[in-house]
Amino acid sequence: MKSTSIKKLYYSISEVSRITGLEQYVLRYWETEFPELKPAKNRAGNRIYTNKDIKLIMHIKQLLRDEKYTIEGAKQVMKEFTPEPDTGEQLELLNVPQKKKIQDDEIKKEMIEVKEFLEEVLVKLEK
């Protein structure tokens, strides 16, 4: 994401997903497991995350992924966790490639090529 002079106060779930490198469903699940993680919602009902929320998510991610805590173990650690005061820095989006959607035609073409290859191998083996 290009750096701008305007500091963002709130981030959408898709932006937080790119910042943290986590899928959106993981963020929503963690909300149900960690009472400390409760992003506000706008009038439309969409989650809006602050820098504090994102730092909390990164801490949870570190506990679960890097330090190999279970959900229950991470909950215990989170009870004693005090987040750093918001310094107001702008968070950068991670450059995570979007998943490529494969078209049905591409799959069909690949399957036909595999089938033809296997038929050729079978013919050679029968000789």
N, CA, C and O atoms as CSV, one atom per row, in Angstrom:
chain,resi,resn,atom,element,x,y,z
A,1,MET,N,N,0.838,-1.168,0.000
A,1,MET,CA,C,0.000,0.000,0.000
A,1,MET,C,C,0.880,1.227,0.000
A,1,MET,O,O,1.869,1.276,0.732
A,2,LYS,N,N,0.548,2.214,-0.799
A,2,LYS,CA,C,1.344,3.421,-0.880
A,2,LYS,C,C,1.163,4.237,0.384
A,2,LYS,O,O,0.075,4.296,0.957
A,3,SER,N,N,2.230,4.855,0.800
A,3,SER,CA,C,2.183,5.672,1.990
A,3,SER,C,C,1.529,7.007,1.666
A,3,SER,O,O,1.881,7.652,0.678
A,4,THR,N,N,0.593,7.415,2.483
A,4,THR,CA,C,-0.064,8.694,2.283
A,4,THR,C,C,0.109,9.543,3.528
A,4,THR,O,O,0.503,9.040,4.580
A,5,SER,N,N,-0.187,10.830,3.410
A,5,SER,CA,C,-0.037,11.713,4.550
A,5,SER,C,C,-1.245,11.625,5.475
A,5,SER,O,O,-1.193,12.123,6.599
A,6,ILE,N,N,-2.328,11.003,5.025
A,6,ILE,CA,C,-3.524,10.861,5.842
A,6,ILE,C,C,-3.441,9.540,6.604
A,6,ILE,O,O,-3.286,8.472,6.010
A,7,LYS,N,N,-3.548,9.634,7.927
A,7,LYS,CA,C,-3.473,8.434,8.761
A,7,LYS,C,C,-4.853,7.799,8.849
A,7,LYS,O,O,-5.843,8.487,9.097
A,8,LYS,N,N,-4.917,6.490,8.648
A,8,LYS,CA,C,-6.186,5.771,8.747
A,8,LYS,C,C,-6.507,5.468,10.191
A,8,LYS,O,O,-5.646,5.026,10.952
A,9,LEU,N,N,-7.748,5.709,10.566
A,9,LEU,CA,C,-8.174,5.403,11.922
A,9,LEU,C,C,-8.806,4.024,12.009
A,9,LEU,O,O,-8.704,3.352,13.035
A,10,TYR,N,N,-9.458,3.606,10.936
A,10,TYR,CA,C,-10.170,2.332,10.932
A,10,TYR,C,C,-9.820,1.539,9.683
A,10,TYR,O,O,-9.533,2.099,8.625
A,11,TYR,N,N,-9.852,0.212,9.837
A,11,TYR,CA,C,-9.543,-0.697,8.734
A,11,TYR,C,C,-10.689,-1.685,8.572
A,11,TYR,O,O,-11.312,-2.089,9.553
A,12,SER,N,N,-10.961,-2.067,7.346
A,12,SER,CA,C,-11.979,-3.085,7.078
A,12,SER,C,C,-11.381,-4.458,7.360
A,12,SER,O,O,-10.168,-4.590,7.529
A,13,ILE,N,N,-12.220,-5.466,7.410
A,13,ILE,CA,C,-11.739,-6.828,7.677
A,13,ILE,C,C,-10.820,-7.311,6.552
A,13,ILE,O,O,-9.873,-8.055,6.806
A,14,SER,N,N,-11.093,-6.894,5.316
A,14,SER,CA,C,-10.225,-7.321,4.212
A,14,SER,C,C,-8.843,-6.676,4.333
A,14,SER,O,O,-7.835,-7.316,4.031
A,15,GLU,N,N,-8.789,-5.424,4.769
A,15,GLU,CA,C,-7.492,-4.774,4.972
A,15,GLU,C,C,-6.740,-5.429,6.126
A,15,GLU,O,O,-5.532,-5.645,6.036
A,16,VAL,N,N,-7.443,-5.743,7.200
A,16,VAL,CA,C,-6.806,-6.396,8.345
A,16,VAL,C,C,-6.305,-7.778,7.943
A,16,VAL,O,O,-5.251,-8.219,8.401
A,17,SER,N,N,-7.054,-8.450,7.098
A,17,SER,CA,C,-6.639,-9.754,6.600
A,17,SER,C,C,-5.312,-9.642,5.857
A,17,SER,O,O,-4.421,-10.471,6.038
A,18,ARG,N,N,-5.185,-8.618,5.024
A,18,ARG,CA,C,-3.932,-8.424,4.281
A,18,ARG,C,C,-2.802,-7.959,5.197
A,18,ARG,O,O,-1.654,-8.363,5.012
A,19,ILE,N,N,-3.109,-7.124,6.174
A,19,ILE,CA,C,-2.082,-6.632,7.103
A,19,ILE,C,C,-1.515,-7.781,7.928
A,19,ILE,O,O,-0.301,-7.883,8.109
A,20,THR,N,N,-2.388,-8.638,8.422
A,20,THR,CA,C,-1.966,-9.701,9.344
A,20,THR,C,C,-1.589,-11.001,8.644
A,20,THR,O,O,-0.933,-11.860,9.233
A,21,GLY,N,N,-2.004,-11.145,7.387
A,21,GLY,CA,C,-1.739,-12.393,6.681
A,21,GLY,C,C,-2.658,-13.519,7.117
A,21,GLY,O,O,-2.326,-14.691,6.946
A,22,LEU,N,N,-3.807,-13.178,7.679
A,22,LEU,CA,C,-4.776,-14.172,8.151
A,22,LEU,C,C,-6.036,-14.108,7.307
A,22,LEU,O,O,-6.403,-13.046,6.803
A,23,GLU,N,N,-6.688,-15.230,7.156
A,23,GLU,CA,C,-7.960,-15.266,6.440
A,23,GLU,C,C,-9.038,-14.564,7.263
A,23,GLU,O,O,-8.954,-14.510,8.490
A,24,GLN,N,N,-10.046,-14.031,6.584
A,24,GLN,CA,C,-11.119,-13.311,7.264
A,24,GLN,C,C,-11.886,-14.211,8.225
A,24,GLN,O,O,-12.283,-13.768,9.303
A,25,TYR,N,N,-12.099,-15.467,7.847
A,25,TYR,CA,C,-12.841,-16.367,8.733
A,25,TYR,C,C,-12.073,-16.616,10.029
A,25,TYR,O,O,-12.681,-16.845,11.074
A,26,VAL,N,N,-10.734,-16.572,9.969
A,26,VAL,CA,C,-9.922,-16.748,11.178
A,26,VAL,C,C,-10.131,-15.554,12.111
A,26,VAL,O,O,-10.263,-15.721,13.323
A,27,LEU,N,N,-10.160,-14.355,11.537
A,27,LEU,CA,C,-10.387,-13.157,12.349
A,27,LEU,C,C,-11.754,-13.209,13.023
A,27,LEU,O,O,-11.885,-12.879,14.202
A,28,ARG,N,N,-12.765,-13.622,12.276
A,28,ARG,CA,C,-14.111,-13.714,12.862
A,28,ARG,C,C,-14.159,-14.789,13.945
A,28,ARG,O,O,-14.821,-14.606,14.967
A,29,TYR,N,N,-13.466,-15.906,13.732
A,29,TYR,CA,C,-13.437,-16.974,14.736
A,29,TYR,C,C,-12.735,-16.497,16.009
A,29,TYR,O,O,-13.208,-16.755,17.116
A,30,TRP,N,N,-11.626,-15.814,15.852
A,30,TRP,CA,C,-10.897,-15.343,17.022
A,30,TRP,C,C,-11.742,-14.384,17.855
A,30,TRP,O,O,-11.582,-14.325,19.074
A,31,GLU,N,N,-12.632,-13.637,17.221
A,31,GLU,CA,C,-13.536,-12.757,17.972
A,31,GLU,C,C,-14.399,-13.565,18.941
A,31,GLU,O,O,-14.713,-13.101,20.037
A,32,THR,N,N,-14.780,-14.774,18.528
A,32,THR,CA,C,-15.624,-15.613,19.384
A,32,THR,C,C,-14.817,-16.242,20.515
A,32,THR,O,O,-15.373,-16.577,21.560
A,33,GLU,N,N,-13.520,-16.406,20.316
A,33,GLU,CA,C,-12.678,-17.085,21.305
A,33,GLU,C,C,-11.991,-16.131,22.284
A,33,GLU,O,O,-11.757,-16.493,23.437
A,34,PHE,N,N,-11.670,-14.926,21.838
A,34,PHE,CA,C,-10.927,-13.978,22.666
A,34,PHE,C,C,-11.806,-12.768,22.964
A,34,PHE,O,O,-12.050,-11.946,22.081
A,35,PRO,N,N,-12.283,-12.653,24.205
A,35,PRO,CA,C,-13.179,-11.539,24.539
A,35,PRO,C,C,-12.514,-10.167,24.397
A,35,PRO,O,O,-13.209,-9.160,24.255
A,36,GLU,N,N,-11.182,-10.114,24.435
A,36,GLU,CA,C,-10.464,-8.845,24.286
A,36,GLU,C,C,-10.598,-8.291,22.864
A,36,GLU,O,O,-10.469,-7.088,22.639
A,37,LEU,N,N,-10.858,-9.186,21.915
A,37,LEU,CA,C,-10.929,-8.786,20.506
A,37,LEU,C,C,-12.387,-8.540,20.123
A,37,LEU,O,O,-13.119,-9.475,19.797
A,38,LYS,N,N,-12.790,-7.301,20.165
A,38,LYS,CA,C,-14.159,-6.921,19.817
A,38,LYS,C,C,-14.127,-5.662,18.956
A,38,LYS,O,O,-14.309,-4.560,19.473
A,39,PRO,N,N,-13.897,-5.809,17.648
A,39,PRO,CA,C,-13.882,-4.610,16.801
A,39,PRO,C,C,-15.274,-3.979,16.755
A,39,PRO,O,O,-16.290,-4.670,16.837
A,40,ALA,N,N,-15.298,-2.675,16.622
A,40,ALA,CA,C,-16.575,-1.966,16.511
A,40,ALA,C,C,-17.192,-2.282,15.155
A,40,ALA,O,O,-16.534,-2.821,14.265
A,41,LYS,N,N,-18.453,-1.940,15.017
A,41,LYS,CA,C,-19.130,-2.121,13.731
A,41,LYS,C,C,-19.721,-0.791,13.301
A,41,LYS,O,O,-20.172,-0.002,14.131
A,42,ASN,N,N,-19.714,-0.547,11.994
A,42,ASN,CA,C,-20.290,0.693,11.486
A,42,ASN,C,C,-21.798,0.537,11.318
A,42,ASN,O,O,-22.358,-0.501,11.672
A,43,ARG,N,N,-22.444,1.543,10.789
A,43,ARG,CA,C,-23.906,1.501,10.642
A,43,ARG,C,C,-24.383,0.349,9.766
A,43,ARG,O,O,-25.476,-0.182,9.960
A,44,ALA,N,N,-23.559,-0.025,8.812
A,44,ALA,CA,C,-23.919,-1.130,7.916
A,44,ALA,C,C,-23.655,-2.491,8.562
A,44,ALA,O,O,-23.998,-3.525,7.990
A,45,GLY,N,N,-23.053,-2.495,9.740
A,45,GLY,CA,C,-22.772,-3.750,10.431
A,45,GLY,C,C,-21.425,-4.348,10.083
A,45,GLY,O,O,-21.128,-5.466,10.503
A,46,ASN,N,N,-20.595,-3.632,9.322
A,46,ASN,CA,C,-19.265,-4.119,8.956
A,46,ASN,C,C,-18.286,-3.843,10.081
A,46,ASN,O,O,-18.352,-2.803,10.737
A,47,ARG,N,N,-17.375,-4.783,10.299
A,47,ARG,CA,C,-16.373,-4.610,11.346
A,47,ARG,C,C,-15.416,-3.488,10.952
A,47,ARG,O,O,-15.017,-3.371,9.793
A,48,ILE,N,N,-15.058,-2.671,11.933
A,48,ILE,CA,C,-14.038,-1.650,11.714
A,48,ILE,C,C,-12.981,-1.810,12.800
A,48,ILE,O,O,-13.271,-1.697,13.991
A,49,TYR,N,N,-11.762,-2.073,12.373
A,49,TYR,CA,C,-10.656,-2.367,13.270
A,49,TYR,C,C,-9.785,-1.136,13.459
A,49,TYR,O,O,-9.564,-0.371,12.520
A,50,THR,N,N,-9.295,-0.950,14.669
A,50,THR,CA,C,-8.343,0.117,14.965
A,50,THR,C,C,-6.941,-0.480,14.989
A,50,THR,O,O,-6.768,-1.696,14.915
A,51,ASN,N,N,-5.938,0.402,15.093
A,51,ASN,CA,C,-4.556,-0.083,15.214
A,51,ASN,C,C,-4.407,-0.965,16.452
A,51,ASN,O,O,-3.673,-1.953,16.431
A,52,LYS,N,N,-5.102,-0.608,17.522
A,52,LYS,CA,C,-5.046,-1.404,18.757
A,52,LYS,C,C,-5.578,-2.817,18.513
A,52,LYS,O,O,-4.994,-3.792,18.986
A,53,ASP,N,N,-6.696,-2.928,17.767
A,53,ASP,CA,C,-7.250,-4.244,17.439
A,53,ASP,C,C,-6.250,-5.066,16.632
A,53,ASP,O,O,-6.081,-6.262,16.866
A,54,ILE,N,N,-5.594,-4.414,15.685
A,54,ILE,CA,C,-4.649,-5.124,14.812
A,54,ILE,C,C,-3.437,-5.594,15.614
A,54,ILE,O,O,-2.935,-6.696,15.395
A,55,LYS,N,N,-2.970,-4.765,16.536
A,55,LYS,CA,C,-1.843,-5.194,17.386
A,55,LYS,C,C,-2.239,-6.384,18.249
A,55,LYS,O,O,-1.443,-7.297,18.469
A,56,LEU,N,N,-3.466,-6.367,18.731
A,56,LEU,CA,C,-3.980,-7.490,19.526
A,56,LEU,C,C,-4.026,-8.759,18.672
A,56,LEU,O,O,-3.637,-9.833,19.130
A,57,ILE,N,N,-4.497,-8.634,17.440
A,57,ILE,CA,C,-4.541,-9.779,16.521
A,57,ILE,C,C,-3.134,-10.308,16.272
A,57,ILE,O,O,-2.921,-11.520,16.265
A,58,MET,N,N,-2.180,-9.416,16.068
A,58,MET,CA,C,-0.800,-9.855,15.820
A,58,MET,C,C,-0.224,-10.573,17.041
A,58,MET,O,O,0.553,-11.517,16.903
A,59,HIS,N,N,-0.609,-10.123,18.232
A,59,HIS,CA,C,-0.145,-10.794,19.454
A,59,HIS,C,C,-0.762,-12.198,19.552
A,59,HIS,O,O,-0.070,-13.163,19.877
A,60,ILE,N,N,-2.044,-12.300,19.275
A,60,ILE,CA,C,-2.713,-13.615,19.287
A,60,ILE,C,C,-2.079,-14.527,18.248
A,60,ILE,O,O,-1.843,-15.707,18.510
A,61,LYS,N,N,-1.806,-13.982,17.076
A,61,LYS,CA,C,-1.181,-14.772,16.007
A,61,LYS,C,C,0.185,-15.284,16.459
A,61,LYS,O,O,0.532,-16.439,16.212
A,62,GLN,N,N,0.955,-14.426,17.118
A,62,GLN,CA,C,2.269,-14.839,17.607
A,62,GLN,C,C,2.137,-15.973,18.618
A,62,GLN,O,O,2.886,-16.949,18.569
A,63,LEU,N,N,1.178,-15.838,19.535
A,63,LEU,CA,C,0.978,-16.886,20.542
A,63,LEU,C,C,0.603,-18.217,19.901
A,63,LEU,O,O,1.155,-19.261,20.248
A,64,LEU,N,N,-0.339,-18.173,18.963
A,64,LEU,CA,C,-0.855,-19.415,18.382
A,64,LEU,C,C,0.075,-20.016,17.338
A,64,LEU,O,O,0.282,-21.229,17.319
A,65,ARG,N,N,0.628,-19.193,16.482
A,65,ARG,CA,C,1.412,-19.713,15.361
A,65,ARG,C,C,2.899,-19.862,15.675
A,65,ARG,O,O,3.511,-20.868,15.315
A,66,ASP,N,N,3.481,-18.865,16.345
A,66,ASP,CA,C,4.928,-18.899,16.591
A,66,ASP,C,C,5.273,-19.621,17.895
A,66,ASP,O,O,6.184,-20.448,17.934
A,67,GLU,N,N,4.537,-19.299,18.960
A,67,GLU,CA,C,4.849,-19.889,20.263
A,67,GLU,C,C,4.079,-21.186,20.515
A,67,GLU,O,O,4.258,-21.825,21.551
A,68,LYS,N,N,3.229,-21.570,19.572
A,68,LYS,CA,C,2.521,-22.861,19.578
A,68,LYS,C,C,1.598,-23.066,20.776
A,68,LYS,O,O,1.438,-24.191,21.250
A,69,TYR,N,N,0.990,-21.986,21.267
A,69,TYR,CA,C,-0.015,-22.121,22.315
A,69,TYR,C,C,-1.294,-22.689,21.720
A,69,TYR,O,O,-1.583,-22.498,20.539
A,70,THR,N,N,-2.052,-23.387,22.550
A,70,THR,CA,C,-3.407,-23.779,22.158
A,70,THR,C,C,-4.299,-22.554,22.352
A,70,THR,O,O,-3.868,-21.554,22.926
A,71,ILE,N,N,-5.533,-22.635,21.877
A,71,ILE,CA,C,-6.479,-21.536,22.072
A,71,ILE,C,C,-6.648,-21.268,23.576
A,71,ILE,O,O,-6.613,-20.121,24.021
A,72,GLU,N,N,-6.828,-22.336,24.338
A,72,GLU,CA,C,-7.012,-22.187,25.789
A,72,GLU,C,C,-5.777,-21.583,26.452
A,72,GLU,O,O,-5.895,-20.723,27.325
A,73,GLY,N,N,-4.599,-22.031,26.040
A,73,GLY,CA,C,-3.367,-21.474,26.594
A,73,GLY,C,C,-3.206,-20.003,26.243
A,73,GLY,O,O,-2.792,-19.200,27.079
A,74,ALA,N,N,-3.531,-19.654,25.017
A,74,ALA,CA,C,-3.437,-18.259,24.588
A,74,ALA,C,C,-4.427,-17.393,25.353
A,74,ALA,O,O,-4.126,-16.241,25.667
A,75,LYS,N,N,-5.611,-17.934,25.659
A,75,LYS,CA,C,-6.597,-17.186,26.451
A,75,LYS,C,C,-6.027,-16.840,27.825
A,75,LYS,O,O,-6.219,-15.731,28.323
A,76,GLN,N,N,-5.323,-17.800,28.435
A,76,GLN,CA,C,-4.722,-17.555,29.746
A,76,GLN,C,C,-3.665,-16.450,29.669
A,76,GLN,O,O,-3.604,-15.577,30.535
A,77,VAL,N,N,-2.841,-16.498,28.629
A,77,VAL,CA,C,-1.814,-15.472,28.458
A,77,VAL,C,C,-2.459,-14.115,28.209
A,77,VAL,O,O,-1.981,-13.094,28.704
A,78,MET,N,N,-3.545,-14.104,27.442
A,78,MET,CA,C,-4.213,-12.854,27.083
A,78,MET,C,C,-4.840,-12.185,28.305
A,78,MET,O,O,-5.008,-10.966,28.313
A,79,LYS,N,N,-5.186,-12.953,29.334
A,79,LYS,CA,C,-5.752,-12.360,30.553
A,79,LYS,C,C,-4.765,-11.409,31.218
A,79,LYS,O,O,-5.164,-10.435,31.856
A,80,GLU,N,N,-3.461,-11.700,31.064
A,80,GLU,CA,C,-2.425,-10.880,31.668
A,80,GLU,C,C,-1.827,-9.874,30.685
A,80,GLU,O,O,-0.958,-9.089,31.064
A,81,PHE,N,N,-2.271,-9.886,29.448
A,81,PHE,CA,C,-1.724,-9.019,28.404
A,81,PHE,C,C,-2.268,-7.603,28.531
A,81,PHE,O,O,-3.477,-7.395,28.630
A,82,THR,N,N,-1.363,-6.638,28.526
A,82,THR,CA,C,-1.782,-5.232,28.476
A,82,THR,C,C,-1.209,-4.647,27.190
A,82,THR,O,O,0.009,-4.582,27.025
A,83,PRO,N,N,-2.078,-4.223,26.285
A,83,PRO,CA,C,-1.583,-3.711,25.003
A,83,PRO,C,C,-0.818,-2.404,25.170
A,83,PRO,O,O,-1.076,-1.620,26.084
A,84,GLU,N,N,0.124,-2.195,24.265
A,84,GLU,CA,C,0.880,-0.946,24.271
A,84,GLU,C,C,-0.070,0.188,23.898
A,84,GLU,O,O,-1.033,-0.021,23.160
A,85,PRO,N,N,0.201,1.381,24.407
A,85,PRO,CA,C,-0.649,2.505,24.013
A,85,PRO,C,C,-0.523,2.758,22.515
A,85,PRO,O,O,0.535,2.542,21.923
A,86,ASP,N,N,-1.618,3.220,21.912
A,86,ASP,CA,C,-1.648,3.452,20.475
A,86,ASP,C,C,-0.700,4.585,20.119
A,86,ASP,O,O,-0.870,5.716,20.575
A,87,THR,N,N,0.309,4.275,19.294
A,87,THR,CA,C,1.282,5.290,18.899
A,87,THR,C,C,0.811,6.061,17.674
A,87,THR,O,O,1.391,7.086,17.316
A,88,GLY,N,N,-0.244,5.564,17.034
A,88,GLY,CA,C,-0.804,6.276,15.899
A,88,GLY,C,C,-0.081,6.039,14.587
A,88,GLY,O,O,-0.323,6.755,13.615
A,89,GLU,N,N,0.803,5.050,14.538
A,89,GLU,CA,C,1.503,4.812,13.281
A,89,GLU,C,C,0.564,4.185,12.259
A,89,GLU,O,O,-0.414,3.525,12.608
A,90,GLN,N,N,0.879,4.403,11.013
A,90,GLN,CA,C,0.097,3.851,9.910
A,90,GLN,C,C,0.588,2.432,9.657
A,90,GLN,O,O,1.789,2.207,9.509
A,91,LEU,N,N,-0.322,1.485,9.606
A,91,LEU,CA,C,0.057,0.099,9.353
A,91,LEU,C,C,0.075,-0.140,7.856
A,91,LEU,O,O,-0.734,0.420,7.117
A,92,GLU,N,N,0.997,-0.970,7.418
A,92,GLU,CA,C,1.134,-1.271,6.000
A,92,GLU,C,C,0.467,-2.592,5.678
A,92,GLU,O,O,0.506,-3.531,6.473
A,93,LEU,N,N,-0.143,-2.657,4.511
A,93,LEU,CA,C,-0.750,-3.900,4.061
A,93,LEU,C,C,0.339,-4.836,3.576
A,93,LEU,O,O,1.271,-4.416,2.891
A,94,LEU,N,N,0.219,-6.107,3.933
A,94,LEU,CA,C,1.154,-7.100,3.429
A,94,LEU,C,C,0.849,-7.360,1.963
A,94,LEU,O,O,-0.304,-7.287,1.536
A,95,ASN,N,N,1.861,-7.654,1.217
A,95,ASN,CA,C,1.670,-7.935,-0.193
A,95,ASN,C,C,1.410,-9.427,-0.355
A,95,ASN,O,O,2.275,-10.176,-0.808
A,96,VAL,N,N,0.204,-9.846,0.022
A,96,VAL,CA,C,-0.184,-11.245,-0.055
A,96,VAL,C,C,-0.898,-11.457,-1.388
A,96,VAL,O,O,-1.893,-10.786,-1.665
A,97,PRO,N,N,-0.410,-12.371,-2.208
A,97,PRO,CA,C,-1.061,-12.572,-3.501
A,97,PRO,C,C,-2.480,-13.090,-3.329
A,97,PRO,O,O,-2.753,-13.914,-2.456
A,98,GLN,N,N,-3.365,-12.603,-4.159
A,98,GLN,CA,C,-4.742,-13.068,-4.142
A,98,GLN,C,C,-4.793,-14.476,-4.735
A,98,GLN,O,O,-4.030,-14.804,-5.644
A,99,LYS,N,N,-5.689,-15.291,-4.218
A,99,LYS,CA,C,-5.824,-16.643,-4.720
A,99,LYS,C,C,-6.397,-16.609,-6.127
A,99,LYS,O,O,-7.352,-15.884,-6.408
A,100,LYS,N,N,-5.795,-17.408,-7.010
A,100,LYS,CA,C,-6.239,-17.445,-8.399
A,100,LYS,C,C,-7.403,-18.410,-8.518
A,100,LYS,O,O,-7.340,-19.544,-8.044
A,101,LYS,N,N,-8.452,-17.949,-9.150
A,101,LYS,CA,C,-9.592,-18.819,-9.391
A,101,LYS,C,C,-9.363,-19.560,-10.693
A,101,LYS,O,O,-9.043,-18.960,-11.719
A,102,ILE,N,N,-9.531,-20.861,-10.639
A,102,ILE,CA,C,-9.331,-21.689,-11.813
A,102,ILE,C,C,-10.679,-21.875,-12.507
A,102,ILE,O,O,-11.678,-22.225,-11.878
A,103,GLN,N,N,-10.682,-21.640,-13.775
A,103,GLN,CA,C,-11.904,-21.777,-14.545
A,103,GLN,C,C,-12.153,-23.256,-14.867
A,103,GLN,O,O,-11.216,-24.047,-14.982
A,104,ASP,N,N,-13.435,-23.608,-15.010
A,104,ASP,CA,C,-13.808,-24.990,-15.324
A,104,ASP,C,C,-13.164,-25.464,-16.617
A,104,ASP,O,O,-12.754,-26.620,-16.713
A,105,ASP,N,N,-13.067,-24.587,-17.616
A,105,ASP,CA,C,-12.464,-24.963,-18.902
A,105,ASP,C,C,-11.000,-25.348,-18.733
A,105,ASP,O,O,-10.514,-26.284,-19.367
A,106,GLU,N,N,-10.308,-24.614,-17.871
A,106,GLU,CA,C,-8.900,-24.921,-17.625
A,106,GLU,C,C,-8.760,-26.296,-16.981
A,106,GLU,O,O,-7.882,-27.075,-17.354
A,107,ILE,N,N,-9.607,-26.586,-16.035
A,107,ILE,CA,C,-9.560,-27.881,-15.345
A,107,ILE,C,C,-9.851,-29.002,-16.330
A,107,ILE,O,O,-9.156,-30.017,-16.351
A,108,LYS,N,N,-10.880,-28.813,-17.142
A,108,LYS,CA,C,-11.255,-29.832,-18.122
A,108,LYS,C,C,-10.100,-30.095,-19.083
A,108,LYS,O,O,-9.791,-31.247,-19.385
A,109,LYS,N,N,-9.467,-29.034,-19.562
A,109,LYS,CA,C,-8.342,-29.177,-20.495
A,109,LYS,C,C,-7.199,-29.956,-19.843
A,109,LYS,O,O,-6.615,-30.848,-20.458
A,110,GLU,N,N,-6.887,-29.609,-18.594
A,110,GLU,CA,C,-5.815,-30.304,-17.877
A,110,GLU,C,C,-6.138,-31.786,-17.682
A,110,GLU,O,O,-5.271,-32.645,-17.840
A,111,MET,N,N,-7.388,-32.070,-17.340
A,111,MET,CA,C,-7.801,-33.450,-17.122
A,111,MET,C,C,-7.703,-34.270,-18.412
A,111,MET,O,O,-7.289,-35.428,-18.382
A,112,ILE,N,N,-8.079,-33.676,-19.531
A,112,ILE,CA,C,-7.983,-34.364,-20.829
A,112,ILE,C,C,-6.526,-34.659,-21.147
A,112,ILE,O,O,-6.202,-35.748,-21.622
A,113,GLU,N,N,-5.638,-33.687,-20.887
A,113,GLU,CA,C,-4.211,-33.908,-21.145
A,113,GLU,C,C,-3.668,-35.033,-20.270
A,113,GLU,O,O,-2.890,-35.860,-20.746
A,114,VAL,N,N,-4.060,-35.076,-19.016
A,114,VAL,CA,C,-3.612,-36.139,-18.110
A,114,VAL,C,C,-4.134,-37.490,-18.594
A,114,VAL,O,O,-3.400,-38.478,-18.605
A,115,LYS,N,N,-5.405,-37.526,-18.995
A,115,LYS,CA,C,-6.008,-38.769,-19.488
A,115,LYS,C,C,-5.260,-39.280,-20.719
A,115,LYS,O,O,-4.942,-40.466,-20.812
A,116,GLU,N,N,-4.983,-38.379,-21.658
A,116,GLU,CA,C,-4.267,-38.783,-22.874
A,116,GLU,C,C,-2.871,-39.294,-22.534
A,116,GLU,O,O,-2.413,-40.282,-23.108
A,117,PHE,N,N,-2.199,-38.628,-21.610
A,117,PHE,CA,C,-0.871,-39.058,-21.207
A,117,PHE,C,C,-0.918,-40.453,-20.590
A,117,PHE,O,O,-0.086,-41.304,-20.906
A,118,LEU,N,N,-1.884,-40.684,-19.719
A,118,LEU,CA,C,-2.000,-41.993,-19.075
A,118,LEU,C,C,-2.353,-43.086,-20.080
A,118,LEU,O,O,-1.876,-44.215,-19.964
A,119,GLU,N,N,-3.185,-42.754,-21.061
A,119,GLU,CA,C,-3.517,-43.737,-22.094
A,119,GLU,C,C,-2.280,-44.111,-22.891
A,119,GLU,O,O,-2.090,-45.282,-23.222
A,120,GLU,N,N,-1.421,-43.119,-23.209
A,120,GLU,CA,C,-0.179,-43.395,-23.939
A,120,GLU,C,C,0.735,-44.305,-23.116
A,120,GLU,O,O,1.340,-45.236,-23.647
A,121,VAL,N,N,0.828,-44.026,-21.822
A,121,VAL,CA,C,1.676,-44.840,-20.942
A,121,VAL,C,C,1.129,-46.263,-20.876
A,121,VAL,O,O,1.901,-47.222,-20.902
A,122,LEU,N,N,-0.186,-46.409,-20.791
A,122,LEU,CA,C,-0.806,-47.722,-20.722
A,122,LEU,C,C,-0.544,-48.515,-21.992
A,122,LEU,O,O,-0.263,-49.712,-21.926
A,123,VAL,N,N,-0.633,-47.865,-23.148
A,123,VAL,CA,C,-0.370,-48.536,-24.422
A,123,VAL,C,C,1.074,-49.020,-24.474
A,123,VAL,O,O,1.336,-50.132,-24.933
A,124,LYS,N,N,2.017,-48.198,-24.009
A,124,LYS,CA,C,3.421,-48.586,-23.995
A,124,LYS,C,C,3.666,-49.754,-23.054
A,124,LYS,O,O,4.482,-50.629,-23.344
A,125,LEU,N,N,2.965,-49.771,-21.933
A,125,LEU,CA,C,3.160,-50.857,-20.972
A,125,LEU,C,C,2.589,-52.177,-21.479
A,125,LEU,O,O,3.087,-53.243,-21.117
A,126,GLU,N,N,1.568,-52.120,-22.300
A,126,GLU,CA,C,0.940,-53.323,-22.823
A,126,GLU,C,C,1.767,-53.970,-23.918
A,126,GLU,O,O,1.555,-55.143,-24.226
A,127,LYS,N,N,2.705,-53.244,-24.516
A,127,LYS,CA,C,3.549,-53.794,-25.606
A,127,LYS,C,C,4.567,-54.743,-25.083
A,127,LYS,O,O,5.352,-55.293,-25.855
